[in-house]
Amino acid sequence: MAFDKTGTLTHGEPAVVEVRAVGGISGKELLGLVASAEQYSSHVLARSLIEAAHTRGVLLQAADTASEVATDGVRATNAGREVAVGKERFVAEHAANVPAAVVSSGQLAVYVSIDKAFAGTDVLSDRIRENAAATLAPLASQGVEHTLLLTGDAASTAAHIAAELGIRDVRAELLPIDKVTAIKGVTGRPVVMVGDGVNDAPVLAVADVGIAMGAKGSTAASESADEVIMVDDLSRVAQALEIGQRTIRVARQSIWLGIGLSVGLMLLGASGFLPAIVGAALQEVVDLATILNALRALGGGRKANVSAPVRARVAPAPT
């Protein structure tokens, strides 16, 4: 089972906690240039940076030119100043000597360059979901043999989150295509991918089972997934897994029940102890017993669905 980080294992609501400006520029000016550039980005961090500027009373300006490099950052020209905002490697392409930011657990850094010179970082914090550890802990008992963290964030940020949640296999600084490659490269099958953002849509589609956090996630992710968690609660992922496993168990029980009763009645009929008309009637009883047993799968599912809406596109096993 593979998990995205932002919006899946974390709340997906990063807040700016610190502006580290260098080179003589003020923190307020740096944030203003960053937020003005991020107006042209669809990334979740862009919204947080813009909200931070509004909260601090910083006015945003329209950029002369702007372009976004998906999952990496934004380039913009504002009043003749060239601004690059995004990941460390992205900003390093526009400025020399970009130092790696020191961040705490749950924090991530957005790097900034102005006129091809490193100008500082904006540090954001995205809290781990309170029930993330409790959700991941029992997965092994549910048959999950391996857990991965796939994220586009920096390795240091991903490592902090993984350490707190006990995930050992961490793949960081991934583009959407890298996540697809990682899922395809997993040897154990089936593979379940859990994500929420538009960048997760491709990997949700190629995973054996894609689960989207649909309450706040993108429409693209929800449309690409096989199952959609309709509330903002990670624990529903474990419940969805439990519902699926219960459905399969009941389906197999129903199949063997039908086979067993049918074989028994055929033996009675072949030995002459069962008149044909009675055998035909009892065959309907076999069908009814099998269907009634299969309906037991709805009992657990209905109970879970009262508090945990889950929309599934994968049909249950035939009964």
PyMOL commands that set and color helices and strands:
alter all, ss='L'
color gray80, all
select helices_A, chain A and resi 5-9+27-38+44-55+88-92+132-142+155-165+176-184+198-206+219-224+235-270+276-294+296-307
alter helices_A, ss='H'
color red, helices_A
select strands_A, chain A and resi 2-3+15-21+65-69+73-78+81-86+107-114+117-125+148-150+169-171+192-195+209-213+227-229+310-312
alter strands_A, ss='S'
color yellow, strands_A
deselect
rebuild
show_as cartoon
